[in-house]
């Protein structure tokens, strides 16, 4: 089964954030729904969660305006 464009946008945003060093290895995306909603897991408290959410929002907003 192929990803939807919304799922690809989430995974792309995550990859960009990782490449920029803005994602802690403490925060992991567990799954992405077809509509782009995603679930994350933190493995050691909430360390890195704020930076992850900020980066994901920034990248996904930029991708949405580029469409």
Backbone bond lengths (Angstrom), bond angles and torsions (degrees), N, CA, C in turn:
res aa  C-N    CA-C-N  psi(-1)  N-CA   C-N-CA  omega(-1)  CA-C   N-CA-C  phi
1 X - - - 1.433 - - 1.533 109.20 -
2 X 1.299 116.50 132.87 1.462 121.33 -177.76 1.522 110.87 -85.97
3 X 1.319 114.84 154.97 1.459 120.40 175.34 1.517 110.57 -73.04
4 X 1.324 115.38 151.08 1.454 120.93 171.59 1.527 108.15 -79.35
5 X 1.329 119.09 164.35 1.463 120.83 175.48 1.533 111.99 -57.84
6 X 1.321 117.14 -34.86 1.467 121.01 179.14 1.526 111.58 -66.49
7 X 1.328 116.65 -40.92 1.460 120.10 176.82 1.523 110.67 -64.89
8 X 1.330 115.94 -43.81 1.470 119.40 177.93 1.520 111.22 -59.67
9 X 1.330 117.78 -37.95 1.461 121.13 179.54 1.532 110.69 -62.50
10 X 1.326 117.06 -41.51 1.472 120.72 178.78 1.521 110.40 -64.60
11 X 1.317 117.32 -48.46 1.466 120.30 -179.04 1.530 111.45 -64.52
12 X 1.326 117.19 -37.49 1.462 120.81 177.50 1.531 110.78 -64.92
13 X 1.325 116.34 -44.20 1.463 120.37 178.30 1.524 110.20 -60.53
14 X 1.326 117.05 -43.16 1.462 120.81 178.77 1.527 110.78 -61.58
15 X 1.322 116.81 -43.57 1.473 120.30 179.63 1.525 111.35 -62.75
16 X 1.333 116.97 -41.42 1.465 120.28 178.40 1.520 111.07 -64.21
17 X 1.327 116.56 -42.80 1.467 120.10 178.78 1.523 111.25 -63.97
18 X 1.328 116.79 -40.40 1.466 120.26 177.04 1.522 110.53 -63.20
19 X 1.334 117.22 -43.77 1.466 121.69 -178.94 1.526 111.37 -62.39
20 X 1.319 116.83 -31.23 1.466 121.45 178.53 1.522 112.34 -85.16
21 X 1.322 117.27 -1.86 1.459 121.26 179.42 1.517 113.38 74.72
22 X 1.315 116.55 23.22 1.457 120.31 -176.33 1.522 113.42 -100.19
23 X 1.349 116.41 4.54 1.457 120.72 178.92 1.521 108.50 -116.48
24 X 1.311 115.69 120.16 1.457 121.44 175.99 1.521 108.79 -72.19
25 X 1.326 116.83 147.65 1.460 118.80 175.99 1.527 111.06 -70.23
26 X 1.317 116.13 -1.42 1.460 122.36 175.37 1.530 112.12 -79.04
27 X 1.337 117.63 -19.99 1.465 122.46 -176.41 1.527 109.15 -111.94
28 X 1.333 116.05 123.53 1.459 121.28 -175.67 1.531 109.13 -133.00
29 X 1.326 116.58 133.23 1.461 119.98 173.20 1.524 107.98 -75.72
30 X 1.320 116.29 126.27 1.462 121.52 -179.75 1.524 112.78 -89.44
31 X 1.328 116.21 -41.31 1.463 119.65 178.99 1.510 109.45 -160.06
32 X 1.336 114.58 157.87 1.461 121.72 178.46 1.525 107.91 -130.36
33 X 1.316 116.14 122.41 1.463 121.67 178.83 1.528 110.26 -74.22
34 X 1.325 118.40 160.55 1.470 121.54 179.74 1.537 113.78 -56.61
35 X 1.343 117.48 -27.64 1.466 120.14 179.89 1.529 112.75 -85.31
36 X 1.333 117.92 1.15 1.453 122.16 178.18 1.518 114.53 97.01
37 X 1.320 117.46 -6.22 1.462 119.40 176.96 1.521 107.97 -68.76
38 X 1.331 116.16 134.70 1.462 118.86 -177.85 1.519 111.94 -127.86
39 X 1.315 114.83 153.69 1.454 123.06 178.35 1.517 107.83 -114.25
40 X 1.326 114.22 138.20 1.465 119.07 179.04 1.521 110.00 -120.22
41 X 1.305 114.31 161.79 1.455 121.65 174.63 1.517 107.51 -127.63
42 X 1.315 116.04 136.14 1.461 119.93 170.58 1.517 106.66 -107.52
43 X 1.298 115.51 138.58 1.465 119.51 -172.07 1.524 113.59 -101.23
44 X 1.330 116.63 -13.79 1.464 119.19 -177.86 1.519 108.09 -148.51
45 X 1.309 116.32 71.76 1.456 120.20 -176.80 1.521 109.79 73.06
46 X 1.308 116.09 -155.19 1.467 121.05 -177.06 1.521 112.97 -101.05
47 X 1.309 117.87 15.88 1.459 121.78 -179.28 1.529 110.83 -55.94
48 X 1.338 116.34 122.88 1.452 122.03 177.25 1.516 114.92 86.95
49 X 1.324 117.68 -5.21 1.458 121.09 -175.76 1.525 112.23 -65.26
50 X 1.318 117.90 -44.71 1.468 121.18 -178.43 1.521 111.05 -61.51
51 X 1.326 117.10 -45.64 1.469 120.88 179.91 1.525 110.44 -63.77
52 X 1.326 117.13 -38.53 1.461 121.49 178.73 1.530 110.53 -62.39
53 X 1.317 116.67 -50.55 1.467 121.34 -177.91 1.529 110.53 -62.32
54 X 1.321 117.13 -43.52 1.471 120.51 179.03 1.522 110.94 -61.07
55 X 1.328 117.21 -45.20 1.462 120.52 -179.01 1.523 110.74 -66.52
56 X 1.323 117.50 -44.90 1.464 120.26 179.72 1.521 110.60 -60.30
57 X 1.325 117.59 -44.91 1.464 120.65 179.09 1.523 110.97 -60.98
58 X 1.319 116.66 -43.39 1.472 121.79 179.54 1.530 111.09 -60.99
59 X 1.327 116.86 -48.87 1.473 120.91 -177.11 1.524 111.75 -68.16
60 X 1.323 116.87 -39.59 1.462 119.73 -178.59 1.528 111.09 -72.49
61 X 1.314 117.15 -34.70 1.473 120.59 175.31 1.525 109.77 -64.24
62 X 1.326 117.21 -43.05 1.468 121.25 179.08 1.527 110.37 -64.12
63 X 1.335 117.27 -40.38 1.457 120.73 179.71 1.532 111.01 -67.17
64 X 1.320 116.64 -37.20 1.472 120.56 -179.72 1.520 111.77 -67.22
65 X 1.322 117.27 -37.99 1.461 120.17 -179.48 1.528 111.60 -76.56
66 X 1.340 116.56 -20.37 1.459 120.50 179.58 1.533 111.92 -78.97
67 X 1.300 117.35 -14.30 1.476 121.06 -178.39 1.496 111.86 -71.53
